[in-house]
Structures are given as C-alpha cells and as structure tokens.
C-alpha cells in the first residue's frame, strides 16, 4: 500500500509539473503573438535637412535609438516628428502581403531590387546614395525623374534580378509599412526600408525560437 501511495503521489506531482510547463508554453506563445503587432515609428529627420537628399532618413522604432532608413514611397509626405503605427516585414521571408506596393506586377522582384540597392550602400560611397534612393523611388513610381546616376543603379538592380540576386541575403532588409498600407492621404506616412543586420527589430519568430529553447530548459527542470 505504501508503494502504491508513493506512486500515486509521484504521479500527482508529475501532473502538477506538466500543467506548469503547459502554462509556461502558453505564456511564451502569447508573448510572441503580442509582439507580432504593429510598432510605433517616428521620423526624426532628413539627410542634410532635405527630403530630396534621400537616404539616409533617420527614424526611431518604439522610442529606440535612431536608425537609418530609406524611403521607397515618393508620393507620400510626412515631417520629422511624425509618429505612426507600422507593420514590420523581413524581406527575406518573401511575404509581401503587408507591403504598400504589393499589388504591382512582379512586386516581390521590385522589392528585391530596392532591397539590393539599399544593401549596396554598405560598400558604396555616400556621394552616390541620393542617386540610389532616386532609383528606388522610380522602381515604385515611374513618374520620378531619373538622372544618369540613378539610371545606372536602376539598370544594375534590374540586371541583378535577371541573375537571381546571387549571394544576396534579403533577411538583412526590413520594411516598415504604415498599418493603413494603401492610405490615399499624400501627407500620410511613408514606407521605410532599413538594413537589419545590426538587429534593430527581432521578428516574432525569433522570440518563438528563444521561447522554445527556454521551455526545453525549464521543462527538464520542472519534470526532473
């Protein structure tokens, strides 16, 4: 009888531990889901004080440190100090459902061309960045006036697309799109691209992976 009672007691303790583990899993998944919502973007300033100078604009996400961003949206306005809610997209995931220009023909290729140009700023002299941004504006709005330098970058991006963007990691490109992604107010917020290799905004999936690792560690502790 003592042995049976001891076994029943162990089973009861094990059941309690399992319930605790299941609660922990639920809390971590809830946290990850909550993080998947929109973020607050604030436009801090323009390069040289003029929007026409293009990349880099300066912005802050959820009140964090300033980051460099490239506007891909020539039509919409916005002024330093403006705040708006935006959804974050990792371009490397090839999911463009939340992006502003996703209804254009071959939209993913267009975004990849823009992302490729942005990534080239890492190895290109800053005196070419304005032309690079003009080329990005033109990708999504053919009414933009191209100069010779911008045309050169547009041609190179289109050639890279034909070559399949060999060796390019588009997970390094993040895009902040206003939650009103098709907003018609031309004074409304812009869509902004940024290089995320420095870790500006972890994706919800990152938290899920971290969470599952934590669950595994704590699970062993709880069930042991």
Backbone torsions as a table, in degrees:
resi	resn	phi	psi	omega
1	UNK	NA	-39.1	179.6
2	UNK	-63.4	-40.5	179.7
3	UNK	-64.1	-42.8	179.8
4	UNK	-63.7	-43.5	179.0
5	UNK	-61.7	-39.9	179.5
6	UNK	-64.2	-41.4	178.7
7	UNK	-63.7	-42.6	178.9
8	UNK	-63.3	-38.2	178.5
9	UNK	-64.4	-42.1	178.6
10	UNK	-63.6	-41.3	179.1
11	UNK	-63.5	-37.4	179.1
12	UNK	-65.9	-42.3	177.8
13	UNK	-63.9	-42.3	179.0
14	UNK	-61.9	-38.5	179.4
15	UNK	-65.3	-40.3	178.5
16	UNK	-63.3	-43.7	179.7
17	UNK	-63.4	-40.2	179.0
18	UNK	-63.5	-40.9	177.9
19	UNK	-62.3	-40.1	177.5
20	UNK	-62.6	-41.1	179.9
21	UNK	-65.2	-42.3	179.5
22	UNK	-64.1	-37.8	177.5
23	UNK	-64.7	-40.6	178.2
24	UNK	-61.8	-43.7	178.0
25	UNK	-59.7	-44.9	-178.4
26	UNK	-62.5	-41.4	-179.7
27	UNK	-66.0	-41.3	179.8
28	UNK	-66.8	-41.7	178.2
29	UNK	-66.7	-35.7	177.5
30	UNK	-65.6	-39.5	178.4
31	UNK	-64.5	-41.7	179.3
32	UNK	-64.2	-41.4	179.3
33	UNK	-64.5	-40.6	179.3
34	UNK	-62.0	-38.3	-178.9
35	UNK	-67.9	-21.5	-177.3
36	UNK	-71.0	-4.1	179.3
37	UNK	-73.6	-171.9	-177.3
38	UNK	-74.1	163.8	177.6
39	UNK	-121.1	160.9	177.5
40	UNK	-92.4	122.7	178.1
41	UNK	-110.3	133.6	173.8
42	UNK	-121.3	127.5	174.7
43	UNK	-81.3	119.7	-175.2
44	UNK	-93.3	-36.4	-177.8
45	UNK	177.8	169.6	179.8
46	UNK	-106.3	155.9	175.2
47	UNK	-64.0	120.6	-179.5
48	UNK	67.4	13.1	177.9
49	UNK	80.7	2.5	-177.7
50	UNK	-125.7	129.6	179.5
51	UNK	-63.7	-28.9	-178.2
52	UNK	-64.8	-18.7	179.7
53	UNK	-71.5	-17.5	177.9
54	UNK	69.6	-150.9	-173.6
55	UNK	-57.2	136.4	0.9
56	UNK	-100.5	135.0	161.8
57	UNK	-80.0	162.8	177.8
58	UNK	-115.1	135.7	-178.8
59	UNK	-143.6	163.7	176.4
60	UNK	-128.2	142.5	179.0
61	UNK	-116.3	122.8	-178.8
62	UNK	52.7	37.1	176.5
63	UNK	74.9	11.7	-179.0
64	UNK	-79.8	-171.7	-179.2
65	UNK	-64.0	154.6	-180.0
66	UNK	-63.3	139.9	175.3
67	UNK	-127.0	154.5	175.2
68	UNK	-81.6	133.9	178.6
69	UNK	-134.3	154.0	176.3
70	UNK	-116.5	126.7	177.0
71	UNK	-80.0	130.9	176.5
72	UNK	-107.0	6.0	-169.0
73	UNK	-118.7	95.0	-174.1
74	UNK	-71.7	-28.5	-171.9
75	UNK	-77.7	-38.7	-174.5
76	UNK	-82.9	154.4	-176.4
77	UNK	-104.2	-130.0	-175.2
78	UNK	113.2	147.5	-177.3
79	UNK	-128.4	152.7	174.4
80	UNK	-52.9	135.7	-175.8
81	UNK	101.6	-16.9	178.5
82	UNK	-69.2	140.6	174.7
83	UNK	-116.2	147.7	170.8
84	UNK	-157.4	161.5	176.5
85	UNK	-89.1	136.2	-176.6
86	UNK	-138.8	151.1	171.7
87	UNK	-96.3	144.1	-179.1
88	UNK	-102.2	133.2	178.0
89	UNK	-124.1	130.0	170.7
90	UNK	-86.6	112.2	-174.8
91	UNK	-60.9	-28.6	-179.1
92	UNK	-66.1	-16.1	179.3
93	UNK	-81.8	-8.4	178.1
94	UNK	62.3	18.0	176.8
95	UNK	-102.3	107.7	-176.2
96	UNK	-108.7	20.0	-174.2
97	UNK	-63.2	-27.9	-177.7
98	UNK	-96.3	0.8	-173.4
99	UNK	-86.1	154.1	-172.1
100	UNK	-67.4	-38.0	-173.5
101	UNK	-106.6	28.0	-175.0
102	UNK	-72.1	-6.5	179.5
103	UNK	-93.8	-2.9	176.4
104	UNK	-72.4	154.9	176.8
105	UNK	-61.9	133.3	179.0
106	UNK	54.2	45.5	-172.6
107	UNK	-60.9	-38.6	-179.1
108	UNK	-61.4	-41.6	177.8
109	UNK	-62.5	-39.9	178.7
110	UNK	-62.1	-43.7	178.0
111	UNK	-66.7	-36.8	176.9
112	UNK	-64.4	-38.9	176.5
113	UNK	-61.6	-44.6	178.5
114	UNK	-64.3	-42.6	178.3
115	UNK	-63.3	-39.2	178.4
116	UNK	-62.3	-44.0	178.5
117	UNK	-61.9	-44.1	178.6
118	UNK	-58.5	-44.2	-178.7
119	UNK	-64.7	-26.3	179.5
120	UNK	-70.7	-15.4	177.0
121	UNK	-65.8	-19.5	179.4
122	UNK	-65.8	-25.8	-175.8
123	UNK	-126.3	12.9	-176.7
124	UNK	-117.4	138.6	-180.0
125	UNK	-57.3	142.4	-175.2
126	UNK	-61.9	-21.7	-179.7
127	UNK	-68.4	-7.8	176.8
128	UNK	-103.3	-4.0	-172.8
129	UNK	-65.6	-34.2	178.1
130	UNK	-63.0	-46.4	177.5
131	UNK	-61.3	-36.8	179.3
132	UNK	-64.4	-41.3	179.4
133	UNK	-69.6	-37.5	177.0
134	UNK	-60.5	-40.6	177.9
135	UNK	-61.1	-40.3	178.1
136	UNK	-65.8	-43.1	176.7
137	UNK	-56.7	-42.9	-177.0
138	UNK	-66.2	-34.2	-179.3
139	UNK	-53.7	-39.0	-176.2
140	UNK	-102.9	-8.7	179.9
141	UNK	-147.3	99.7	-175.8
142	UNK	-71.0	0.4	175.3
143	UNK	-83.3	-9.4	179.0
144	UNK	-69.0	137.1	178.8
145	UNK	-78.6	125.1	179.0
146	UNK	-97.7	130.8	168.5
147	UNK	-95.2	-179.1	-174.3
148	UNK	-62.3	-40.6	-179.0
149	UNK	-66.6	-42.8	179.1
150	UNK	-65.5	-38.4	178.3
151	UNK	-62.3	-38.2	178.6
152	UNK	-60.8	-44.8	-179.4
153	UNK	-68.7	-36.1	177.0
154	UNK	-63.4	-44.1	179.5
155	UNK	-62.1	-41.6	-179.6
156	UNK	-66.1	-40.2	179.1
157	UNK	-64.3	-41.4	179.1
158	UNK	-65.7	-35.8	177.6
159	UNK	-68.8	-39.3	176.4
160	UNK	-61.3	-38.6	178.0
161	UNK	-61.7	-42.0	178.4
162	UNK	-63.8	-32.2	-179.6
163	UNK	-84.9	-2.9	177.4
164	UNK	83.2	18.0	178.2
165	UNK	49.7	53.5	-176.8
166	UNK	-59.1	128.5	174.7
167	UNK	77.1	6.6	-178.3
168	UNK	-92.2	129.0	178.2
169	UNK	-100.4	97.8	-177.6
170	UNK	-75.5	-4.3	171.4
171	UNK	-66.8	-14.1	177.1
172	UNK	-79.7	-6.5	-178.2
173	UNK	-108.8	120.4	174.8
174	UNK	-111.0	148.9	-177.3
175	UNK	-130.2	127.3	175.8
176	UNK	-103.5	113.8	-177.2
177	UNK	-113.6	129.4	176.9
178	UNK	-52.4	142.8	-178.7
179	UNK	-59.8	-30.2	171.4
180	UNK	-87.7	74.8	-165.7
181	UNK	-64.3	-25.8	179.8
182	UNK	-108.2	24.8	-176.0
183	UNK	-53.2	133.4	-176.5
184	UNK	-92.1	-8.4	179.1
185	UNK	-72.0	111.0	-175.9
186	UNK	-69.0	-13.4	173.6
187	UNK	-91.9	3.0	-179.3
188	UNK	-78.0	177.1	-173.3
189	UNK	-68.9	156.7	-178.1
190	UNK	-95.1	166.9	168.8
191	UNK	-94.3	136.0	-172.4
192	UNK	-126.7	137.1	175.9
193	UNK	-105.9	147.3	176.8
194	UNK	-146.0	156.5	175.3
195	UNK	-88.5	120.5	-171.8
196	UNK	-102.7	8.4	-177.7
197	UNK	-63.4	-18.3	177.1
198	UNK	-88.6	1.4	172.5
199	UNK	80.8	50.4	-178.2
200	UNK	-71.8	-46.6	-178.3
201	UNK	-138.3	109.3	175.2
202	UNK	-64.1	145.8	177.3
203	UNK	-81.2	155.4	176.5
204	UNK	-52.7	-34.8	178.9
205	UNK	-59.9	-32.2	177.9
206	UNK	-62.9	-42.7	179.0
207	UNK	-65.9	-35.0	178.0
208	UNK	-63.6	-44.0	179.7
209	UNK	-64.3	-44.2	177.7
210	UNK	-62.8	-39.4	-178.5
211	UNK	-65.5	-42.9	-179.6
212	UNK	-66.6	-33.7	175.0
213	UNK	-65.8	-40.4	177.7
214	UNK	-65.8	-39.7	177.6
215	UNK	-60.2	-44.0	-179.8
216	UNK	-60.3	-41.8	-179.1
217	UNK	-67.6	-50.4	-178.2
218	UNK	-69.7	-30.3	178.7
219	UNK	-61.3	-41.7	178.7
220	UNK	-63.5	-36.1	179.5
221	UNK	-68.8	-44.7	-176.4
222	UNK	-68.1	-37.7	-174.1
223	UNK	-90.0	-9.6	-179.0
224	UNK	-79.1	NA	NA
